[in-house]
Amino acid sequence: QVQLVESGGGLVQAGGSLRLSCAASSRTVSFYASGWFRHAPGKERELVASIKWISGNTNYADSVKGRFTISRDNAKNTVYLQMNSLKPEDTAVYYCAGRRGVVGGQYDDWGQGTQVTVSS
């Protein structure tokens, strides 16, 4: 198991920005990919963005394309989610997750989440 610790959430006004960080601590496990999910009350959990650690290839939900940027720092074993032009509908608990396997697309390790609230 990998410990994932998210930080950077908070309350911002619409149009504002936040940067989320996810630090992974493990002596034995490395991820093939990491992702940011969000879960808003009454809605299904959705994958917001993902990044492959080796290639750096990224993927984004349509709702955040052009506004959010996922990145990783290999030396720090940390994944970031830069969120710009935030909208009230972005309000959710954001979770980082790690995918260990090359195939399947499942995520194996999860952080506890950080709250992002965007006011109008």
Disulfide bonds with the S-S distance in Angstrom:
Cys22-Cys96 1.97
